[in-house]
Structure formats: C-alpha cells, structure tokens
C-alpha cells in the first residue's frame, strides 16, 4: 500500500509528518528519518483494526479489499 505523506520542517526544530488521507494522523521527530519511522508507526496503528470497529451483519457477505 502506498500512502502520501507530507513532511515539513517545524519552527521549533525537527519535522512534522501529515497524512492527508488519514484524518488526524500526524507525527513528529527530530530528524527526517525519525519522523518517517514515527509516521509509519502512526499509520500502522491508525489502520489496525480495533475490536469495537468489527461489525457483524447477519446474512451479509464479508469481503476484503487490498488497497
């Protein structure tokens, strides 16, 4: 999966990463490399299914899509 990430330098130093396609998915770091590691982890956590999010509907077909 490819996700577009915007990386910008922060006024206080370091960097901020923003993922426009995932609302409120933002991370920071002292270097570009650290910021990219942090945003990768944030994306993985953002996309990780949560037990409360699992919906079961009787008589419905469940499908999985690869994006």
Secondary structure, 3 states (H helix, E strand, C coil): CCCCCEEEECCCCCEEEECCCCCCCEEEECCHHHHHHHHHHHHHHHHCCCHHHCCCCCCCCCCCCCC
